[in-house]
Amino acid sequence: MATASYHHGNLRQALLEHGVELARAGGPDAVVLRDVQRMAGVSNSAAYRHYADRHALLAAVQLYGMGRLGDAMLESLAKVPNHGPLADRALARFRATGRAYIEFALTEPGLFRTTFAPSGPHPADETVDSERHPFQILSRCVDDLVSTGVLTASRRDGVDESAWAAVHGLATLFLDGPLVAADAERKAHLTDRLLDLIAEGVR
C-alpha cells in the first residue's frame, strides 16, 4: 500500500494487513507492533495512534482471522446442493462447517494459531458480525438439525460447543500435536472419521 494513502485514513488498515502478514508467517509471537510500523514505513507515534500496544494489534488480527474463518465456512456451506431431503441437507451443511474449519487451519496455520492465541488485556474494539462468526454459523446449522428432525430439541443444548471442541481439537492435533506428521491423505481420512462420529452422535 502506497505511503501516500496513509494520509487518507488508510494507515490503520495498512498496519492491520502487515500484522496479518506476520501472523501468517510466524503465528501470534510474530505480531509485533514495532515490526508492523517498520513494514509500513511510519513512525512509532503514527502507529500508536491506531494501536496503543501489541495487544491491541494482536486483537485486531485475531478479529480478522475469526472473520476469515467464518467466510471459509460460509463458502463451504454455499457448495452444499440445495435439493434433496431437508434432513440430509441439514446434515451435509453441519458436516461442511466442520470440514471448512479444519481445512482453514491446515491452509492458514499461522493465522489460525494467532486467531485463538491469548490476546492479553485489550480485546478488540469491534466484534465479528454474527453472520460471519464461526460459532454462530455452526449454531445456525445445529438449529437446522433440530428443525428438520435430525436432532431432538431435548438434546440440542451443548451440541454447538461439543462439535466446535471436536473439530478444533483435531485441527490443533494436526498443527501442533502428535498428528502433525500425518500426510494430507491421512488427515483427510481422520477428518472424515471425526465428522462421521459427530454426525452419528446427533442422529
N, C-alpha and C positions, 0 to 999 in steps of 0.2 A: 504494500500500500504506500502510495507516494506521501512523503513528509508533508507536502503542501495541503493534503486533505485533512491533516490533523487540525488545522485552523478552522475547519468547518464542522467540528464536533465529532470527528471520527476516531480520535485518539483512543478513547475507551474501547471501542470495538477492535482497533488495531492491537492494543495491548492484550485483549482477550484472545485474539487469534494467535498471537505469539505464545500465550500461555497454553493454549490448546496444542499448538505445535510441540512445545516442550513436553507436555503430558503424553502425547502420542509417542514421543521418542524415548522418554525415560520414566514415565509414571509420576506419581504425586511428588516425590522428592525433587524432581527436575523443575517443578513450577516455582521459580524464584523470581521475585519482583525485579531484582537488580538485573537479571539476565533478560527479562522481558523489556525493561527500559532500554537496555543496551541494544537489543534487536530492533527496537522501534527508532533508535537514534534520537531519543529525547532526554531531557534532564530528569534527575530524581524528583524534583519538585513537580514537574509536569505529570509524571506518572503517579505520584502520590495524591494528586488532586482527584484521580479517578479510583485508585485502590489504595486505601490507607496503609495496608501492610500485606504481607504474603498471604495471610489467612483470608483476607478479603478477595484477593485474586484467585486463590485456590477455590473458594466458594463459588465464584463466578464460573470457573472452568468446570466445576462439578455440576452446576446448573446446566451448562451447555451439554455436558456429557449425558446427563439424565434425559434431556430433550432429544438428543440424537438416538439414544437407546429406544425411547418411545417411538420416534419416527421409524426406526427399523422394524419395530413390532407392528406398527400400522401398515407399513409396506408389505409385510408378510401376510397380514390379515386381508389386505386387498387382493391377494392372489388366490384366496380360497374361493372355489367355484360357488356362485350364488344360485345353486339349484340342488335338487335332491331333498331327502327328508330333513326337516329342521333340526332334529336331534343329531343327525350325522354331521350337519354343517356346524352346529354349535361345538361339537367335539373337535372337529377339524380346526376351528378358529382357536379353541383353547390350546390345542397342540401347537398351532402356528406361533402363538405368543412365546411359548417355551423354547421352541426351536430358534426363533429370531433372537431371543435373549442370549442363548449360548453362542450362536453364530456371531453376534456382535462382540461378545467377549473375546472370541478367537480371532476376529479380524481387526479389532481395536483394543488390544490388550493393555496398552499404556493408558488410554483414555478410560477404559473400563476400571482399571485399578484406581485411577485418580478419582473417578466418579464416586466410588464407595469408600474412599480413604477418610479417616477422621479429618474434619475440616477446621477444627480449632474453635476459638471463641467468637468468630464472626461469621454467622450463617449468611447466605446470600440475601440481598435485599429483596429479590424477586423470587418467585416460585415457578415451577414448570406448570403450564396450563394443564388442567385436568384432562383435556382431550389428548394430550401428548405424554402424560405421566405414565411410566411403565406400570406402576401398581394399579392405577385407575383403569388402564386398558385391560389388564388382567382381570380386575374386579368386574368389569362390564361383561367379559367373556364368561365368568362364573355365573353372573346373573342370567345370561343366555342359557346356560346349562340348566338352571332352575326353571326358567320359563318354558323350555322345551321338554321338560320332564326327565332329563338325564339325571339330574341331581335333585333329591327331595329338599324342600325348604328347611326341614328339620336338621339336615346335615350340612347346611350352607355355611354356618359360622366357622371361620378358620381355614376354609379351603384356599382362599386367596393367599394367606400368609404361608400355608404349608407348601403350596405349589411354587411360590416365589423362593422359599427356602431351598426347595429341592433343586431347581434349575440354577440358582445362584451358587449352591454348594458344588454342583458338578462343574460349573464354569470355573470356580476357584480351584478345584482339583486339577482341571486341565491346565490352568495358567501357572499355578504356584504350588501344586501338591504332587502326590505320588503318580498322577496320571499325565504329568507334563510330557513324558517321553512317548506317550501313545501317538501313533501316526494318525493322519487325518481320517483314514477309513475306520480305525478303531474308535476314534472319538465320535464319528457319526453313528456307529453301531451303539455305543453306550448312550448317546443322546436319544436314539430311538427307543432303547430299552427303558430308559427313565420315563420318557413320555408315555410309553405303553403302560408302565406301572401306575403312573399318575391317572391316566385315563380309566384304567380298570378300577382304581380306587374311588373314583367319583361316580361310577355307574350304579 
